Amino acid sequence: MKKTIYTLILVFVASITQAQDINKIITKDYVDHLIKTLASDEMQGRRTFTPGIDKAATFIESEFKKIGLKPLNGATGYRQTFYKYQLTPASAALVIDGQTISPEDIFVVANNSEQLSFDQSSSEAWIKLDTSKTFQSQVGALSRAANGKKQIVFVDAKFAADFKTRKSMPIRASMVDVLTPEKPTALIFVLGKESAKTYKVDLKNAVLKMPLFNVTGMIPGKSKSKELVVFGGHYDHMGIVKPKEIGGDSIMNGADDDASGTSAMIALAKYYKALNNNERTLIFVAFTGEEMGMFGSKYFSQQLNPDDVVAMFNIEMIGKDSKFGKNTAWVTGYEKSDLGQILQKNLAGTEFTFHPDPYTTQNLFYRSDNATLAALGVPAHTISTDMIDIDKHYHQVTDEYKTLDVENILTTIKAIAKSAVSIIKGIDTPSRIPKLATNR
């Protein structure tokens, strides 16, 4: 009996000590500092490929260094750099049956090479648009199916107005992971022609190699160091936009989306480094390019074996109360693994509760940086508190620090910190998510 009482006292004292520690480590001043810096005008909205996101990355690197995180295995620093190629159409020349076609009567889509020349002997047979179908639907369908094809598409005069509208659109650059001279792709739409016996195409793109960088750090595990637990949030946002009115705000500060989640990730790194009791290796990552198509998380997932990742916590927009009230958050894909149940079990006796995603019709599970790892079988989920269906600040210039409830952010960070302890200690292992057949 005495032994039981003594054990209970030790557990109680340990829990009180941990509570005191977390309140000293994850403080309002600290979280304020993180969010105010990331969401400041100085960061210029943190748009990918801009000086603003470079400033944000430098700031996150400095915080990782202060905390004492190590670079990932094999890395010399915290930046995980990769590249995209921006292709901007520079020139297009087309000769059909010996006649040079006016540039006003052609437009090009899906060109993925710096320079490309072909003729009727080295391309797909030419085709004609179907006049019984809409112009735009056919352009879209052909573009989506263009991979590896080089083709002339003849456009009937019936579509002249649609053709001119398309031509009048601003020239848009495309983004590719790699240049593919061995598998060139190009569709050339030609107005007013019916057929061709011979043709010759010469295309050029201006190419810009553009760097992107996740910011990553880790706390090596002890007895289960090969098993990984990932904590992430995207630090990019939407940059500077045209103001809606003269003298109006033009900076998309992204305080909630996702300076709040990125700040949570950094604060968790600080907390777990101070605890120093993780049996599994913890990886902390600020993802880039989420707003452009989850570029950063897709690259990150290719740099590790997904079978080694035990769980992934993606933190996205925790700056306001959830629809379930105070001391609550929701988890995307709650039913796809038992991670949410494990978190809730670890919070038994506290006021905080995790709930299933209430916005399932918006398909949020596959719309954030957890998606790639989840598709590879990892119990990777997003934790949020945002009422996204009525959030008037979402993707607006008004998403600023002053619109946030910092107490809600603090409460949510601490709830994640406490609820994930059994996972980082190697006690609990969440069930796997079925892999999507289209992934590796």
C-alpha positions as CSV (number, residue, x, y, z in Angstrom):
1,M,0.0,0.0,0.0
2,K,2.8,2.4,0.9
3,K,4.6,1.5,-2.3
4,T,1.5,2.3,-4.3
5,I,1.0,5.6,-2.6
6,Y,4.6,6.5,-3.1
7,T,4.4,5.7,-6.8
8,L,1.3,7.8,-7.2
9,I,3.0,10.7,-5.4
10,L,5.9,10.4,-7.8
11,V,3.6,10.4,-10.9
12,F,1.7,13.4,-9.5
13,V,5.0,15.3,-8.8
14,A,6.3,14.4,-12.3
15,S,3.1,15.6,-13.9
16,I,3.2,18.9,-12.0
17,T,6.8,19.4,-12.9
18,Q,6.1,18.7,-16.6
19,A,3.2,21.2,-16.5
20,Q,5.5,23.8,-14.9
21,D,8.2,23.1,-17.4
22,I,5.9,23.4,-20.5
23,N,4.6,26.8,-19.2
24,K,8.1,28.0,-18.8
25,I,9.3,26.8,-22.2
26,I,6.3,27.6,-24.4
27,T,5.4,31.1,-23.2
28,K,3.2,33.7,-24.6
29,D,6.2,36.0,-25.2
30,Y,8.1,33.3,-27.1
31,V,5.1,32.4,-29.3
32,D,4.4,36.1,-29.8
33,H,7.9,36.7,-31.0
34,L,7.7,33.9,-33.5
35,I,4.4,34.8,-35.0
36,K,5.0,38.6,-35.0
37,T,8.3,38.1,-36.8
38,L,7.0,35.6,-39.4
39,A,3.8,37.7,-40.1
40,S,5.6,41.1,-40.1
41,D,5.5,43.4,-43.1
42,E,9.3,42.9,-43.3
43,M,8.7,39.3,-44.6
44,Q,6.6,40.7,-47.5
45,G,4.0,37.9,-47.3
46,R,6.6,35.1,-47.6
47,R,5.8,34.2,-51.2
48,T,7.9,31.4,-52.7
49,F,10.8,32.6,-54.8
50,T,10.9,36.1,-53.2
51,P,13.3,37.9,-50.9
52,G,10.6,37.7,-48.2
53,I,10.6,33.9,-47.9
54,D,14.4,34.0,-47.8
55,K,14.2,36.3,-44.8
56,A,11.7,33.9,-43.2
57,A,13.9,30.9,-43.8
58,T,16.8,32.7,-42.2
59,F,14.8,33.5,-39.1
60,I,13.6,29.9,-38.7
61,E,17.2,28.7,-39.1
62,S,18.3,31.0,-36.3
63,E,15.6,29.7,-34.1
64,F,16.6,26.1,-34.8
65,K,20.2,26.9,-34.0
66,K,19.2,28.6,-30.7
67,I,17.1,25.5,-29.8
68,G,20.0,23.2,-30.6
69,L,18.5,21.1,-33.4
70,K,20.8,19.1,-35.6
71,P,20.7,19.2,-39.4
72,L,19.2,16.1,-40.9
73,N,21.6,13.2,-41.5
74,G,23.9,14.0,-44.4
75,A,23.0,17.7,-44.4
76,T,25.4,20.5,-43.6
77,G,22.8,23.0,-42.6
78,Y,19.1,23.5,-42.0
79,R,18.0,24.4,-45.5
80,Q,16.8,21.5,-47.7
81,T,17.3,23.1,-51.1
82,F,15.8,22.0,-54.3
83,Y,14.9,23.6,-57.6
84,K,12.1,24.3,-60.1
85,Y,12.5,25.5,-63.6
86,Q,10.4,28.4,-64.7
87,L,9.6,28.3,-68.4
88,T,8.4,31.5,-70.1
89,P,7.5,31.4,-73.8
90,A,10.0,33.5,-75.8
91,S,9.2,32.7,-79.5
92,A,7.2,30.4,-81.7
93,A,7.5,29.9,-85.4
94,L,5.4,27.7,-87.6
95,V,5.5,26.9,-91.3
96,I,2.7,24.9,-93.0
97,D,3.1,23.7,-96.6
98,G,5.8,26.3,-97.1
99,Q,3.7,29.2,-95.7
100,T,4.8,31.0,-92.6
101,I,1.9,31.3,-90.2
102,S,1.3,34.7,-88.5
103,P,2.1,34.7,-84.8
104,E,-1.5,36.1,-84.2
105,D,-2.9,32.8,-85.5
106,I,-1.0,30.4,-83.2
107,F,-0.6,29.7,-79.5
108,V,1.4,27.1,-77.7
109,V,0.7,25.1,-74.5
110,A,2.5,22.4,-72.5
111,N,6.0,23.3,-73.9
112,N,8.4,21.8,-71.4
113,S,11.8,22.3,-73.2
114,E,14.2,25.2,-73.5
115,Q,14.3,24.8,-77.2
116,L,12.2,22.5,-79.4
117,S,12.0,21.9,-83.2
118,F,10.0,19.2,-85.0
119,D,8.2,18.5,-88.2
120,Q,5.6,16.1,-89.5
121,S,8.1,13.2,-89.5
122,S,8.9,13.5,-85.8
123,S,5.5,14.3,-84.2
124,E,2.0,13.0,-83.6
125,A,-0.4,13.3,-86.5
126,W,-2.2,16.6,-86.6
127,I,-5.8,16.8,-85.3
128,K,-8.8,19.2,-85.6
129,L,-11.0,20.5,-82.8
130,D,-14.5,19.2,-82.9
131,T,-16.9,22.0,-83.7
132,S,-19.7,20.3,-81.8
133,K,-17.8,20.7,-78.5
134,T,-16.7,23.8,-76.7
135,F,-13.3,25.3,-77.4
136,Q,-12.1,25.6,-73.8
137,S,-13.0,22.0,-72.8
138,Q,-11.1,20.6,-75.8
139,V,-8.0,22.8,-75.1
140,G,-8.1,21.7,-71.4
141,A,-8.5,18.0,-72.3
142,L,-5.7,18.1,-74.9
143,S,-3.4,20.0,-72.5
144,R,-3.9,17.4,-69.7
145,A,-3.1,14.6,-72.1
146,A,-0.2,16.2,-73.7
147,N,2.6,14.5,-71.8
148,G,5.3,13.5,-74.3
149,K,3.3,14.6,-77.4
150,K,4.3,17.0,-80.1
151,Q,1.2,17.9,-82.1
152,I,-0.4,20.5,-84.3
153,V,-4.1,21.3,-83.5
154,F,-6.2,23.0,-86.2
155,V,-8.9,25.4,-84.9
156,D,-11.9,26.0,-87.0
157,A,-12.9,29.7,-87.8
158,K,-16.0,29.1,-85.7
159,F,-13.8,29.3,-82.6
160,A,-12.1,32.6,-83.7
161,A,-13.5,34.6,-80.8
162,D,-12.5,32.0,-78.2
163,F,-9.1,31.7,-79.9
164,K,-8.5,35.5,-79.7
165,T,-9.6,35.6,-76.1
166,R,-7.1,32.9,-75.3
167,K,-4.4,34.8,-77.2
168,S,-5.1,38.0,-75.3
169,M,-4.5,36.4,-71.9
170,P,-1.2,37.4,-70.2
171,I,1.7,35.0,-71.0
172,R,2.0,32.6,-68.1
173,A,5.2,30.9,-67.1
174,S,5.0,27.2,-66.3
175,M,6.9,25.4,-63.6
176,V,8.6,22.0,-64.0
177,D,10.8,19.9,-61.7
178,V,13.3,19.0,-64.5
179,L,13.8,19.9,-68.1
180,T,13.0,16.9,-70.3
181,P,14.7,17.1,-73.6
182,E,14.4,13.4,-74.0
183,K,10.6,13.6,-73.7
184,P,9.6,17.0,-75.1
185,T,6.0,18.1,-75.1
186,A,4.2,20.8,-77.1
187,L,0.8,21.5,-78.5
188,I,0.5,24.2,-81.2
189,F,-3.0,25.5,-81.9
190,V,-3.5,27.1,-85.3
191,L,-6.5,29.2,-86.3
192,G,-8.1,29.0,-89.8
193,K,-6.2,26.0,-91.2
194,E,-7.8,22.7,-92.1
195,S,-4.9,20.4,-92.8
196,A,-1.2,20.1,-93.6
197,K,1.0,18.0,-95.7
198,T,4.2,19.4,-94.2
199,Y,4.9,21.6,-91.3
200,K,7.9,22.8,-89.3
201,V,7.8,24.1,-85.7
202,D,10.5,26.0,-83.8
203,L,9.8,26.9,-80.2
204,K,11.9,28.6,-77.5
205,N,11.4,29.2,-73.8
206,A,13.3,31.5,-71.5
207,V,14.4,29.2,-68.6
208,L,15.0,30.3,-65.1
209,K,16.4,27.9,-62.5
210,M,14.7,28.8,-59.2
211,P,15.7,27.6,-55.7
212,L,13.3,26.6,-53.0
213,F,14.1,25.5,-49.5
214,N,12.4,23.7,-46.7
215,V,13.9,24.4,-43.3
216,T,14.6,21.2,-41.4
217,G,16.2,20.1,-38.1
218,M,16.1,17.1,-35.8
219,I,16.5,15.7,-32.3
220,P,18.1,12.3,-32.7
221,G,16.2,9.5,-30.9
222,K,17.7,7.2,-28.3
223,S,16.6,3.5,-28.4
224,K,14.5,3.9,-31.5
225,S,16.4,6.4,-33.5
226,K,15.5,4.8,-36.9
227,E,11.8,5.5,-36.3
228,L,10.8,9.0,-37.2
229,V,8.2,11.4,-36.0
230,V,7.7,14.5,-38.1
231,F,6.3,17.9,-37.0
232,G,5.6,20.4,-39.8
233,G,3.9,23.5,-40.9
234,H,4.3,25.6,-44.1
235,Y,6.0,29.0,-43.8
236,D,5.2,30.3,-47.2
237,H,2.2,32.5,-48.0
238,M,1.0,34.7,-50.9
239,G,3.2,37.7,-50.9
240,I,2.3,41.1,-52.1
241,V,-0.9,41.7,-54.1
242,K,-2.6,44.7,-55.8
243,P,-4.5,46.6,-53.1
244,K,-8.3,46.7,-53.4
245,E,-8.3,50.5,-52.9
246,I,-5.8,53.3,-53.2
247,G,-3.6,53.3,-50.2
248,G,-4.9,50.0,-49.1
249,D,-3.0,47.1,-47.6
250,S,-1.1,45.0,-50.2
251,I,0.8,42.5,-48.0
252,M,-0.7,39.1,-47.4
253,N,1.0,38.5,-44.0
254,G,-0.4,35.0,-43.4
255,A,-0.4,35.3,-39.6
256,D,-2.8,32.4,-39.2
257,D,-2.0,30.7,-42.5
258,D,0.5,29.5,-41.5
259,A,2.7,31.6,-39.3
260,S,0.7,30.1,-36.4
261,G,1.4,26.5,-37.4
262,T,5.0,27.2,-38.2
263,S,5.4,28.9,-34.8
264,A,3.8,25.9,-33.2
265,M,6.3,23.6,-34.9
266,I,9.2,25.7,-33.6
267,A,7.8,25.9,-30.1
268,L,7.4,22.1,-30.0
269,A,11.0,21.7,-31.1
270,K,12.1,23.9,-28.2
271,Y,9.9,21.9,-25.8
272,Y,11.0,18.4,-26.8
273,K,14.6,19.5,-26.9
274,A,14.3,20.6,-23.3
275,L,12.6,17.4,-22.3
276,N,15.3,15.3,-23.9
277,N,13.4,12.0,-23.5
278,N,12.5,11.1,-27.1
279,E,13.2,7.5,-27.9
280,R,12.3,8.1,-31.6
281,T,14.0,10.7,-33.8
282,L,12.0,13.9,-34.1
283,I,12.1,15.9,-37.4
284,F,10.9,19.5,-37.5
285,V,10.2,21.0,-40.9
286,A,9.0,24.3,-42.2
287,F,7.6,23.6,-45.7
288,T,7.9,25.9,-48.6
289,G,5.6,26.2,-51.6
290,E,2.4,24.9,-50.0
291,E,0.4,27.6,-51.6
292,M,1.8,26.8,-55.0
293,G,1.0,23.0,-54.9
294,M,2.7,21.6,-51.8
295,F,6.1,21.7,-53.5
296,G,8.1,21.5,-50.3
297,S,6.3,18.6,-48.7
298,K,6.4,16.6,-51.9
299,Y,10.2,17.0,-52.1
300,F,10.6,16.3,-48.4
301,S,8.7,13.0,-48.7
302,Q,11.1,11.9,-51.5
303,Q,14.2,12.3,-49.2
304,L,13.2,9.6,-46.7
305,N,11.7,6.1,-46.5
306,P,8.1,6.6,-45.6
307,D,8.1,3.2,-43.9
308,D,10.4,4.8,-41.3
309,V,8.0,7.5,-40.4
310,V,5.8,6.5,-37.5
311,A,3.6,9.7,-37.5
312,M,3.5,13.1,-39.0
313,F,1.8,16.1,-37.3
314,N,1.1,18.9,-39.8
315,I,-0.1,22.1,-38.0
316,E,-2.2,24.5,-40.0
317,M,-4.1,27.6,-38.9
318,I,-4.5,27.4,-35.1
319,G,-5.0,31.1,-34.5
320,K,-8.7,31.1,-33.5
321,D,-11.2,28.9,-31.6
322,S,-12.6,25.9,-33.5
323,K,-16.3,25.4,-34.1
324,F,-16.2,23.0,-31.1
325,G,-15.3,25.8,-28.7
326,K,-12.4,26.6,-26.5
327,N,-9.7,24.0,-25.8
328,T,-10.5,22.0,-28.9
329,A,-8.9,21.3,-32.3
330,W,-9.8,19.0,-35.2
331,V,-7.8,16.4,-37.1
332,T,-8.1,15.8,-40.8
333,G,-8.6,12.1,-41.8
334,Y,-9.4,11.2,-38.2
335,E,-10.9,7.9,-39.2
336,K,-7.9,6.9,-41.4
337,S,-5.7,5.9,-38.5
338,D,-5.9,5.8,-34.7
339,L,-3.5,8.8,-34.2
340,G,-6.3,11.1,-33.0
341,Q,-7.5,8.5,-30.5
342,I,-3.9,8.2,-29.1
343,L,-3.7,12.0,-28.7
344,Q,-7.0,12.0,-26.9
345,K,-6.1,9.2,-24.6
346,N,-3.0,11.1,-23.6
347,L,-5.1,14.1,-22.7
348,A,-7.5,12.2,-20.5
349,G,-8.4,14.3,-17.5
350,T,-7.6,17.6,-19.2
351,E,-10.0,20.1,-20.7
352,F,-8.6,19.8,-24.2
353,T,-10.2,17.5,-26.8
354,F,-9.4,16.6,-30.4
355,H,-12.3,16.1,-32.9
356,P,-12.7,14.7,-36.4
357,D,-12.5,17.2,-39.2
358,P,-15.9,18.8,-39.5
359,Y,-15.3,20.0,-43.1
360,T,-14.9,16.7,-44.9
361,T,-16.6,18.0,-48.1
362,Q,-13.6,20.3,-48.6
363,N,-11.2,17.4,-48.8
364,L,-8.7,19.1,-46.5
365,F,-6.9,15.8,-45.7
366,Y,-5.3,15.9,-49.2
367,R,-5.0,19.6,-49.4
368,S,-2.2,20.3,-47.0
369,D,1.4,19.2,-46.4
370,N,0.4,15.9,-44.7
371,A,-1.0,14.7,-48.0
372,T,2.1,13.2,-49.7
373,L,3.2,11.2,-46.7
374,A,-0.4,10.1,-46.0
375,A,-0.6,8.8,-49.6
376,L,2.5,6.8,-48.9
377,G,1.0,5.1,-45.9
378,V,2.2,7.3,-43.1
379,P,-0.4,8.2,-40.4
380,A,0.1,11.9,-41.4
381,H,-2.6,14.3,-40.3
382,T,-3.3,18.0,-40.1
383,I,-4.3,19.6,-36.8
384,S,-6.2,22.9,-37.1
385,T,-8.7,25.0,-35.3
386,D,-9.8,27.2,-38.2
387,M,-13.5,27.6,-39.1
388,I,-12.5,27.6,-42.7
389,D,-16.1,27.8,-44.0
390,I,-16.7,31.2,-42.4
391,D,-13.1,32.6,-41.9
392,K,-13.3,36.0,-43.4
393,H,-9.5,36.5,-43.1
394,Y,-8.5,33.3,-45.0
395,H,-6.3,34.3,-48.0
396,Q,-6.9,38.0,-47.3
397,V,-4.6,40.9,-46.5
398,T,-6.4,41.0,-43.1
399,D,-4.8,37.8,-41.9
400,E,-2.6,39.7,-39.5
401,Y,-1.4,39.2,-36.0
402,K,-4.1,41.4,-34.5
403,T,-6.8,39.0,-35.7
404,L,-5.3,36.0,-33.8
405,D,-6.2,34.6,-30.4
406,V,-2.7,33.9,-29.0
407,E,-4.1,32.1,-26.0
408,N,-5.8,29.6,-28.3
409,I,-2.5,29.1,-30.1
410,L,-0.7,28.5,-26.8
411,T,-3.3,26.1,-25.6
412,T,-3.3,24.1,-28.8
413,I,0.5,23.9,-28.9
414,K,0.7,22.6,-25.4
415,A,-2.1,20.1,-26.1
416,I,-0.1,18.7,-29.1
417,A,3.0,18.7,-27.0
418,K,1.5,16.6,-24.2
419,S,-0.7,14.4,-26.4
420,A,2.2,13.3,-28.6
421,V,4.5,12.3,-25.8
422,S,3.7,8.5,-25.9
423,I,4.5,8.5,-29.6
424,I,7.8,10.3,-29.3
425,K,8.7,8.0,-26.4
426,G,8.0,4.9,-28.5
427,I,5.1,3.7,-26.3
428,D,2.4,4.2,-28.9
429,T,2.6,3.5,-32.7
430,P,-0.3,4.8,-34.7
431,S,-1.9,2.5,-37.3
432,R,-0.9,3.0,-40.9
433,I,-3.0,4.6,-43.6
434,P,-3.7,2.5,-46.7
435,K,-1.3,3.6,-49.5
436,L,-2.8,5.3,-52.6
437,A,-2.3,3.1,-55.6
438,T,-0.9,6.0,-57.7
439,N,2.0,6.5,-55.3
440,R,5.3,4.7,-55.1
